[in-house]
Amino acid sequence: MEAQTPAAPAKVQALSEARLTLFFSLAGIISGALSAAISLAYGTGMSTLCLLLAILLYYASYKLASNEKFRSRYLMAMLEESEVKKNLRVWMTGIWPFFILWLIAWVMIYSSVLPLML
């Protein structure tokens, strides 16, 4: 008798939480860089505009992540069935990485470029 080897776990095409988080993180960094550029160009009184820009870019990235063509091309991955999240909500998965990295990028870029301008 031959010893049976355990079957490999089944893999399915599913929305990857890691890819989704990375996508929103990159969008947040881009938004932070734009906010820093606005603050450097027009002064620190433009923080409300920067916040509105961040909200607008978050909404745009959410809509892009919800687009079926974009999602199937960039955000889907072959995952084991045990790794698949059944109720993965795009807007909740992306909100914290986006806004935390937006704020970090804004502060870091602004504070590193400002001394060079003086």
Summary of the structure (lengths in Angstrom):
residues: 118
radius of gyration: 19.8
end to end distance: 80.4
largest distance: 80.4
contacts: 316
relative contact order: 0.24
helix: 75%
strand: 8%
